[in-house]
Amino acid sequence: MKESYMNKHNEELELCLKPRTTETVSIKIPIEALESLKKVAANRDMTLEALLKFYIGQSLRQDLAKL
C-alpha cells in the first residue's frame, strides 16, 4: 500500500522549469583556484559551469535572505 501511494504521489509532481534569459560573463581566476574547482566539480560529478552556478546561486540566496 505504501508503494502505490508513493507512485501516485510521484506521478502528481510536475517539474516546471521556466527558461531564463542569460548573459555570458568572463572573470579572471587564479589558475590554482580553477584547478581546485575542476577537482571539486569532478568529485561531485558536475561540470565546472554547473559547480560555479551552484556556488553563485547558493551564496546569492544566503545574501538575499539577510537583506
Backbone as CSV, one residue per row, in Angstrom:
resi,resn,N_x,N_y,N_z,CA_x,CA_y,CA_z,C_x,C_y,C_z
1,MET,0.819,-1.185,0.000,0.000,0.000,0.000,0.871,1.262,0.000
2,LYS,1.934,1.256,0.760,2.823,2.407,0.823,3.435,2.691,-0.546
3,GLU,3.839,1.639,-1.252,4.469,1.823,-2.555,3.503,2.446,-3.557
4,SER,2.247,1.991,-3.567,1.286,2.552,-4.514,1.004,4.013,-4.189
5,TYR,0.990,4.376,-2.902,0.814,5.775,-2.516,1.975,6.606,-3.037
6,MET,3.198,6.077,-2.888,4.375,6.812,-3.329,4.363,6.985,-4.849
7,ASN,3.975,5.942,-5.573,3.919,6.053,-7.027,2.888,7.090,-7.453
8,LYS,1.720,7.063,-6.806,0.676,8.027,-7.125,1.164,9.432,-6.795
9,HIS,1.819,9.566,-5.646,2.328,10.860,-5.226,3.368,11.383,-6.216
10,ASN,4.268,10.535,-6.655,5.305,10.937,-7.603,4.721,11.317,-8.957
11,GLU,3.671,10.656,-9.365,3.043,10.965,-10.643,2.412,12.347,-10.631
12,GLU,1.996,12.818,-9.465,1.336,14.109,-9.360,2.338,15.262,-9.402
13,LEU,3.604,14.985,-9.122,4.609,16.032,-9.133,5.013,16.344,-10.566
14,GLU,5.076,17.615,-10.859,5.482,18.014,-12.199,6.494,19.133,-12.073
15,LEU,7.633,18.962,-12.696,8.688,19.956,-12.657,8.497,20.928,-13.805
16,CYS,8.323,22.191,-13.467,8.121,23.226,-14.488,9.283,24.210,-14.423
17,LEU,10.189,24.088,-15.364,11.322,24.997,-15.430,11.024,26.095,-16.426
18,LYS,11.207,27.325,-15.975,10.996,28.460,-16.864,12.346,28.868,-17.446
19,PRO,12.442,28.930,-18.752,13.703,29.378,-19.339,13.972,30.832,-18.935
20,ARG,15.202,31.095,-18.532,15.559,32.447,-18.112,16.593,33.006,-19.064
21,THR,16.517,34.293,-19.256,17.493,34.973,-20.088,18.846,34.904,-19.393
22,THR,19.875,34.616,-20.150,21.213,34.508,-19.572,22.175,35.453,-20.287
23,GLU,23.286,35.693,-19.640,24.346,36.503,-20.230,25.672,35.856,-19.866
24,THR,26.566,35.795,-20.801,27.887,35.224,-20.573,28.777,36.272,-19.926
25,VAL,29.498,35.855,-18.877,30.452,36.743,-18.217,31.825,36.089,-18.242
26,SER,32.827,36.911,-18.165,34.201,36.423,-18.164,34.889,36.985,-16.932
27,ILE,35.528,36.108,-16.146,36.245,36.560,-14.955,37.632,35.923,-14.937
28,LYS,38.545,36.615,-14.291,39.888,36.065,-14.121,39.939,35.359,-12.770
29,ILE,40.388,34.105,-12.795,40.510,33.283,-11.591,41.929,32.748,-11.546
30,PRO,42.564,32.807,-10.384,43.907,32.221,-10.296,43.887,30.761,-10.752
31,ILE,44.906,30.368,-11.473,44.976,29.017,-12.031,44.828,27.953,-10.948
32,GLU,45.439,28.169,-9.790,45.344,27.186,-8.700,43.896,27.028,-8.239
33,ALA,43.179,28.149,-8.155,41.774,28.088,-7.746,40.947,27.370,-8.800
34,LEU,41.223,27.645,-10.065,40.498,26.989,-11.150,40.735,25.483,-11.140
35,GLU,41.975,25.069,-10.916,42.271,23.636,-10.842,41.544,22.988,-9.669
36,SER,41.481,23.680,-8.544,40.750,23.156,-7.383,39.261,23.041,-7.687
37,LEU,38.704,24.044,-8.349,37.288,23.999,-8.727,37.009,22.823,-9.657
38,LYS,37.913,22.576,-10.591,37.748,21.442,-11.511,37.754,20.123,-10.752
39,LYS,38.638,20.002,-9.749,38.694,18.773,-8.949,37.408,18.572,-8.165
40,VAL,36.918,19.651,-7.556,35.664,19.557,-6.785,34.519,19.179,-7.716
41,ALA,34.456,19.815,-8.880,33.386,19.513,-9.839,33.429,18.053,-10.258
42,ALA,34.614,17.548,-10.564,34.747,16.145,-10.969,34.334,15.215,-9.832
43,ASN,34.714,15.569,-8.603,34.368,14.746,-7.445,32.856,14.702,-7.215
44,ARG,32.176,15.778,-7.569,30.721,15.855,-7.416,29.994,15.388,-8.675
45,ASP,30.749,14.941,-9.665,30.189,14.503,-10.946,29.375,15.625,-11.592
46,MET,29.978,16.815,-11.597,29.351,18.000,-12.171,30.317,18.622,-13.169
47,THR,29.782,19.446,-14.035,30.653,20.238,-14.891,31.155,21.424,-14.073
48,LEU,32.223,22.022,-14.542,32.745,23.212,-13.874,31.687,24.317,-13.886
49,GLU,31.018,24.494,-15.005,29.975,25.519,-15.108,28.849,25.270,-14.104
50,ALA,28.425,24.021,-13.977,27.351,23.692,-13.033,27.782,23.980,-11.597
51,LEU,29.022,23.650,-11.264,29.520,23.909,-9.915,29.562,25.406,-9.628
52,LEU,30.056,26.189,-10.586,30.109,27.637,-10.401,28.707,28.222,-10.237
53,LYS,27.762,27.773,-11.048,26.380,28.246,-10.920,25.807,27.857,-9.561
54,PHE,26.122,26.649,-9.101,25.655,26.186,-7.791,26.204,27.083,-6.686
55,TYR,27.517,27.330,-6.702,28.143,28.183,-5.694,27.551,29.593,-5.711
56,ILE,27.407,30.162,-6.892,26.867,31.522,-7.001,25.428,31.559,-6.501
57,GLY,24.622,30.617,-6.940,23.220,30.579,-6.521,23.063,30.406,-5.025
58,GLN,23.859,29.505,-4.452,23.787,29.240,-3.011,24.163,30.495,-2.218
59,SER,25.257,31.132,-2.581,25.701,32.328,-1.866,24.745,33.491,-2.088
60,LEU,24.220,33.609,-3.284,23.280,34.677,-3.578,22.019,34.537,-2.727
61,ARG,21.474,33.321,-2.626,20.285,33.101,-1.808,20.555,33.450,-0.348
62,GLN,21.740,33.076,0.160,22.083,33.396,1.553,22.149,34.892,1.762
63,ASP,22.803,35.597,0.858,22.924,37.045,0.985,21.575,37.740,0.859
64,LEU,20.738,37.289,-0.089,19.420,37.895,-0.250,18.548,37.661,0.970
65,ALA,18.705,36.504,1.614,17.919,36.209,2.813,18.283,37.153,3.957
66,LYS,19.495,37.646,3.959,19.953,38.568,5.022,19.433,39.973,4.798
67,LEU,19.054,40.303,3.571,18.616,41.678,3.267,17.246,41.975,3.820
